[in-house]
Amino acid sequence: MADVAERAGVSRALVSIVFRDQPGASPQTRDRVLRVADEIGYRPDSAARLLARGRSRTLGVMFTLHQPFHADLVEGIYPEAERLGYDVLLSATAQGRDETKAVEALLGHRCEAVILLGPDAQPADIDALGHRTVVVSVGRPVPHARVDSVHTAEGKGVRQAIEHLAELGHRRIVHIDGGRGPGSVERRRAYRAAMRRHGLEPELRVIPGDHTERSGIDAGRLLLDERDHGRPLPTAVLAGNDRCAMGLLMTLTRAGVEVPRDLSVVGYDDSHLSHLMPIGLTTVRQDAVLMAEYAVRFAVERLGSGAPEPREAVLDPKLTVRGTSGPPPGV
């Protein structure tokens, strides 16, 4: 600022007035100050100015690399945060970088609130974090913790998927489990309940897995190996998420299994991956933009006036039927 003031022939206080867009400088002086600043490459440090006032106006977002649905959520977080006057800082979990490191990095950069996308931490640890700062958990409810949460009604989405497959005539419907992934427990429970509701309990089968392509590949190889040893393939598979469904589809098509003629596949999330596959993926849609908007608003509202009790937004999922589901063989 001193350099700008000297080059423009004004006081440093006047330069400050111009960059804070406050009254007190003539239009000519304002233009001259801005022109000089541009010439010497000066840029006001908005972060330093906010910190001097005791605020960073920054929301931290913890996400997982290689998780397409998290990318969709982040894409929805940015415009809502900007609309409410906040910046966004991202911190990823990855191999060798756990959730604790990712969150501490956000707090170290003075984020006012932390939005956790699909956290895997223990509820007690999330509750402890909620006592340190404003926290919103997305994709996973955390009962009895001091955090707000936004998630989809997982059971309703799974019921829609099983009803769709049952109406097509499927009976041997297998579920690839999501392990410890967000929503997995609810999806597994809903799958079992829906199979029983349709009188398909004898066909009920859960294959252990997680929310990665590798899980779908491994499950596909298992099913193909069983087929080679005399056990027929299921007629449909409900994958833990879209990534898992993608791995399964890759394995089946390479082995000559035609989808959906020989076997139907349903995913979960409706991430942008589901639109990139050669055959459009039938999947349960979670509204990433709406979930992101709720998460940002919850964080900003709690920063503003606070809220007496943790809040929970439960959004409706919607089955999106595309090209990977059809009637079972012979129907």
C-alpha positions as CSV (number, residue, x, y, z in Angstrom):
1,M,0.0,0.0,0.0
2,A,2.9,2.3,0.7
3,D,4.3,1.7,-2.7
4,V,1.0,2.4,-4.4
5,A,0.6,5.6,-2.3
6,E,4.1,6.8,-3.3
7,R,3.6,6.1,-7.0
8,A,0.1,7.7,-7.1
9,G,1.1,10.7,-5.0
10,V,-1.5,10.1,-2.3
11,S,-1.5,9.1,1.3
12,R,-1.6,5.4,2.4
13,A,-4.9,6.1,4.2
14,L,-6.4,7.2,0.9
15,V,-5.2,4.0,-0.8
16,S,-6.9,2.1,2.0
17,I,-10.1,4.0,1.4
18,V,-10.0,3.2,-2.3
19,F,-9.5,-0.5,-1.8
20,R,-12.2,-0.8,0.8
21,D,-14.5,1.0,-1.6
22,Q,-15.3,3.6,1.0
23,P,-16.3,7.3,0.2
24,G,-13.6,9.9,0.5
25,A,-11.7,9.7,-2.8
26,S,-12.6,11.5,-6.0
27,P,-13.2,9.4,-9.1
28,Q,-10.0,10.7,-10.6
29,T,-8.0,9.7,-7.6
30,R,-9.7,6.4,-7.4
31,D,-8.8,5.6,-11.0
32,R,-5.2,6.7,-10.5
33,V,-4.7,4.5,-7.4
34,L,-6.3,1.5,-9.2
35,R,-4.2,2.1,-12.3
36,V,-0.9,2.3,-10.3
37,A,-1.9,-0.8,-8.3
38,D,-2.4,-2.7,-11.5
39,E,0.9,-1.5,-12.9
40,I,3.0,-2.7,-10.0
41,G,1.0,-5.9,-9.4
42,Y,-0.5,-4.9,-6.0
43,R,-3.4,-7.0,-4.8
44,P,-5.2,-6.5,-1.5
45,D,-5.0,-9.4,0.9
46,S,-8.6,-10.0,1.7
47,A,-7.8,-12.9,4.0
48,A,-5.5,-10.7,6.1
49,R,-8.2,-8.0,6.3
50,L,-10.8,-10.5,7.4
51,L,-8.5,-12.0,10.0
52,A,-7.8,-8.6,11.4
53,R,-11.5,-8.3,12.0
54,G,-11.5,-11.8,13.7
55,R,-13.2,-13.5,10.7
56,S,-12.0,-15.6,7.8
57,R,-15.4,-16.1,6.1
58,T,-14.1,-19.4,4.8
59,L,-15.8,-22.8,4.9
60,G,-13.5,-25.9,5.0
61,V,-14.6,-28.9,3.0
62,M,-13.1,-32.4,3.7
63,F,-13.6,-34.8,0.8
64,T,-12.2,-38.0,-0.6
65,L,-10.1,-38.1,-3.7
66,H,-11.3,-40.4,-6.5
67,Q,-14.9,-40.2,-5.1
68,P,-16.9,-38.8,-8.1
69,F,-20.0,-38.0,-5.9
70,H,-17.8,-35.8,-3.7
71,A,-16.8,-33.9,-6.8
72,D,-20.4,-33.3,-7.6
73,L,-21.0,-32.1,-4.0
74,V,-18.1,-29.7,-4.1
75,E,-19.4,-28.3,-7.4
76,G,-22.6,-27.5,-5.6
77,I,-20.9,-26.0,-2.5
78,Y,-19.0,-23.3,-4.3
79,P,-21.9,-21.2,-5.8
80,E,-23.9,-21.4,-2.6
81,A,-21.0,-20.4,-0.4
82,E,-20.2,-17.5,-2.8
83,R,-23.8,-16.4,-2.7
84,L,-23.7,-16.2,1.1
85,G,-20.3,-14.3,1.0
86,Y,-18.0,-17.2,1.9
87,D,-14.9,-18.7,0.3
88,V,-14.2,-22.4,0.2
89,L,-11.1,-24.3,1.2
90,L,-10.7,-28.0,0.2
91,S,-8.7,-30.6,2.1
92,A,-8.7,-34.2,0.8
93,T,-8.2,-37.6,2.4
94,A,-6.0,-39.9,0.5
95,Q,-3.5,-42.7,0.9
96,G,-1.4,-41.7,3.9
97,R,-3.6,-38.7,4.7
98,D,-6.5,-39.6,7.1
99,E,-9.5,-37.5,8.1
100,T,-7.8,-36.1,11.1
101,K,-5.0,-34.6,9.1
102,A,-7.4,-33.3,6.5
103,V,-9.6,-31.6,9.1
104,E,-6.7,-30.2,11.1
105,A,-5.3,-28.6,8.0
106,L,-8.7,-26.8,7.5
107,L,-8.7,-25.6,11.1
108,G,-5.1,-24.5,10.8
109,H,-6.1,-22.2,7.9
110,R,-8.8,-20.7,10.2
111,C,-11.9,-22.1,8.5
112,E,-14.9,-20.9,10.4
113,A,-16.8,-24.2,9.8
114,V,-16.1,-27.6,8.4
115,I,-18.3,-29.6,6.0
116,L,-17.4,-33.3,6.1
117,L,-18.3,-35.2,2.9
118,G,-19.0,-38.9,3.8
119,P,-16.9,-39.0,7.0
120,D,-15.7,-42.3,8.2
121,A,-14.6,-41.3,11.7
122,Q,-16.2,-42.6,14.9
123,P,-19.3,-40.8,16.1
124,A,-17.5,-39.8,19.3
125,D,-14.7,-38.1,17.3
126,I,-17.2,-36.2,15.1
127,D,-19.0,-35.1,18.2
128,A,-15.7,-33.9,19.7
129,L,-15.0,-31.9,16.6
130,G,-18.5,-30.4,16.8
131,H,-17.6,-29.0,20.2
132,R,-14.5,-27.3,18.7
133,T,-16.1,-25.7,15.6
134,V,-19.2,-25.7,13.5
135,V,-19.5,-29.0,11.7
136,V,-21.9,-30.4,9.0
137,S,-21.8,-34.0,8.0
138,V,-23.0,-34.8,4.5
139,G,-24.0,-38.3,3.5
140,R,-23.9,-39.7,7.0
141,P,-26.2,-38.9,10.0
142,V,-24.4,-38.8,13.3
143,P,-27.0,-39.3,16.0
144,H,-26.4,-37.6,19.4
145,A,-23.4,-35.6,18.1
146,R,-23.2,-31.9,18.1
147,V,-23.2,-31.6,14.3
148,D,-25.8,-30.8,11.6
149,S,-26.3,-33.5,9.0
150,V,-27.6,-33.7,5.4
151,H,-28.2,-37.1,3.8
152,T,-30.6,-39.0,1.5
153,A,-33.3,-41.4,2.7
154,E,-31.2,-44.4,1.9
155,G,-33.9,-47.0,2.6
156,K,-36.3,-45.3,0.2
157,G,-33.8,-45.3,-2.6
158,V,-33.0,-49.0,-2.2
159,R,-36.7,-49.9,-2.0
160,Q,-37.2,-48.1,-5.3
161,A,-34.4,-50.1,-6.9
162,I,-35.6,-53.5,-5.7
163,E,-39.2,-52.7,-6.7
164,H,-38.0,-51.8,-10.2
165,L,-36.1,-55.0,-10.5
166,A,-38.9,-57.2,-9.0
167,E,-41.4,-55.6,-11.4
168,L,-39.2,-56.6,-14.3
169,G,-39.3,-60.2,-13.1
170,H,-36.0,-60.5,-11.3
171,R,-35.7,-62.9,-8.3
172,R,-32.0,-63.6,-7.9
173,I,-31.0,-60.1,-6.9
174,V,-27.6,-59.7,-5.2
175,H,-26.3,-56.7,-3.3
176,I,-22.6,-55.7,-3.2
177,D,-22.2,-54.1,0.2
178,G,-20.5,-50.7,0.7
179,G,-18.6,-51.7,3.8
180,R,-18.0,-48.7,6.1
181,G,-18.9,-46.2,3.4
182,P,-21.6,-43.6,4.1
183,G,-25.1,-44.9,3.9
184,S,-23.9,-48.6,3.6
185,V,-25.5,-49.8,6.8
186,E,-28.9,-48.3,5.8
187,R,-28.7,-49.6,2.2
188,R,-27.8,-53.1,3.4
189,R,-30.7,-53.1,5.9
190,A,-33.1,-51.8,3.3
191,Y,-32.1,-54.4,0.7
192,R,-32.8,-57.2,3.1
193,A,-36.2,-55.7,4.1
194,A,-37.2,-55.1,0.5
195,M,-36.2,-58.7,-0.6
196,R,-38.4,-60.1,2.2
197,R,-41.2,-57.8,1.3
198,H,-41.2,-59.2,-2.2
199,G,-41.0,-62.8,-0.9
200,L,-37.4,-63.2,-2.1
201,E,-35.8,-64.0,1.2
202,P,-34.4,-67.3,-0.1
203,E,-32.6,-65.4,-2.8
204,L,-31.1,-62.8,-0.5
205,R,-27.4,-62.5,-0.8
206,V,-24.9,-59.7,0.3
207,I,-21.4,-59.8,-1.1
208,P,-18.9,-57.9,1.1
209,G,-17.4,-54.8,-0.6
210,D,-16.8,-51.1,-0.4
211,H,-17.4,-47.9,-2.5
212,T,-14.6,-48.5,-5.1
213,E,-14.3,-49.9,-8.6
214,R,-12.0,-52.6,-7.1
215,S,-15.0,-53.8,-5.1
216,G,-17.1,-54.2,-8.2
217,I,-14.3,-55.9,-10.1
218,D,-13.7,-58.4,-7.2
219,A,-17.5,-59.1,-6.9
220,G,-17.7,-59.7,-10.7
221,R,-14.8,-62.1,-10.7
222,L,-16.4,-64.0,-7.8
223,L,-19.7,-64.3,-9.6
224,L,-18.0,-65.5,-12.8
225,D,-15.9,-68.0,-10.9
226,E,-19.1,-69.4,-9.3
227,R,-20.7,-69.6,-12.7
228,D,-17.8,-71.6,-14.0
229,H,-18.3,-74.0,-11.1
230,G,-22.0,-74.6,-11.7
231,R,-23.7,-71.8,-9.8
232,P,-25.8,-69.6,-12.0
233,L,-25.3,-65.9,-12.2
234,P,-27.8,-63.7,-10.4
235,T,-30.1,-61.9,-12.8
236,A,-29.6,-58.5,-11.2
237,V,-27.0,-56.8,-8.9
238,L,-27.6,-53.7,-6.7
239,A,-24.1,-52.2,-6.3
240,G,-23.1,-50.2,-3.2
241,N,-22.5,-47.1,-5.4
242,D,-21.8,-46.0,-9.0
243,R,-18.0,-46.7,-8.7
244,C,-18.7,-50.2,-7.6
245,A,-21.2,-50.6,-10.4
246,M,-18.6,-49.4,-12.9
247,G,-16.1,-52.0,-11.8
248,L,-18.7,-54.7,-12.0
249,L,-19.7,-53.7,-15.5
250,M,-16.1,-53.7,-16.7
251,T,-15.6,-57.2,-15.4
252,L,-18.8,-58.7,-16.8
253,T,-18.5,-57.1,-20.3
254,R,-14.9,-58.3,-20.6
255,A,-16.1,-61.9,-19.8
256,G,-18.8,-61.7,-22.5
257,V,-21.8,-61.1,-20.2
258,E,-24.2,-58.8,-21.9
259,V,-25.9,-56.1,-19.7
260,P,-28.8,-56.0,-19.4
261,R,-29.7,-59.0,-21.5
262,D,-27.9,-61.5,-19.2
263,L,-27.7,-59.5,-16.0
264,S,-29.0,-56.1,-14.8
265,V,-27.0,-53.7,-12.8
266,V,-28.2,-50.8,-10.6
267,G,-25.9,-48.3,-9.0
268,Y,-26.4,-45.6,-6.3
269,D,-25.5,-41.9,-6.3
270,D,-26.1,-40.9,-10.0
271,S,-22.7,-39.3,-10.0
272,H,-21.3,-37.9,-13.3
273,L,-19.8,-41.3,-13.9
274,S,-23.2,-42.8,-14.5
275,H,-23.5,-40.6,-17.6
276,L,-20.1,-41.4,-19.0
277,M,-20.5,-45.2,-19.3
278,P,-21.1,-46.7,-22.8
279,I,-24.5,-47.9,-21.5
280,G,-26.2,-45.3,-19.2
281,L,-26.3,-46.7,-15.7
282,T,-29.6,-47.3,-13.9
283,T,-29.0,-45.8,-10.5
284,V,-30.5,-44.2,-7.4
285,R,-30.1,-40.4,-7.7
286,Q,-28.9,-38.3,-4.8
287,D,-29.4,-34.6,-5.4
288,A,-25.8,-33.4,-5.0
289,V,-26.6,-29.7,-5.6
290,L,-29.5,-29.7,-3.0
291,M,-27.4,-31.6,-0.5
292,A,-24.6,-29.0,-1.0
293,E,-26.9,-26.1,-0.6
294,Y,-28.3,-27.4,2.7
295,A,-24.8,-28.1,4.0
296,V,-23.6,-24.6,3.3
297,R,-26.8,-23.0,4.7
298,F,-26.6,-25.0,7.9
299,A,-23.0,-24.0,8.4
300,V,-23.6,-20.3,7.7
301,E,-26.8,-20.1,9.8
302,R,-25.0,-21.7,12.8
303,L,-22.2,-19.3,12.4
304,G,-24.6,-16.4,12.3
305,S,-27.1,-16.9,15.1
306,G,-26.4,-20.4,16.2
307,A,-29.0,-23.2,16.6
308,P,-30.0,-24.7,19.9
309,E,-30.1,-28.3,18.6
310,P,-28.4,-30.2,15.8
311,R,-30.4,-30.2,12.6
312,E,-30.9,-32.9,10.1
313,A,-32.0,-32.6,6.4
314,V,-33.2,-35.9,4.9
315,L,-33.7,-35.6,1.1
316,D,-35.7,-37.9,-1.1
317,P,-33.8,-40.1,-3.6
318,K,-35.1,-40.9,-7.1
319,L,-34.5,-44.0,-9.2
320,T,-33.2,-43.0,-12.6
321,V,-33.8,-45.9,-15.1
322,R,-31.3,-46.1,-18.0
323,G,-29.8,-48.8,-20.1
324,T,-28.3,-51.3,-17.5
325,S,-31.6,-52.7,-16.3
326,G,-34.1,-54.9,-18.1
327,P,-36.1,-58.1,-17.8
328,P,-34.2,-61.2,-16.7
329,P,-33.3,-63.9,-19.2
330,G,-36.3,-65.8,-20.5
331,V,-38.8,-63.1,-19.4
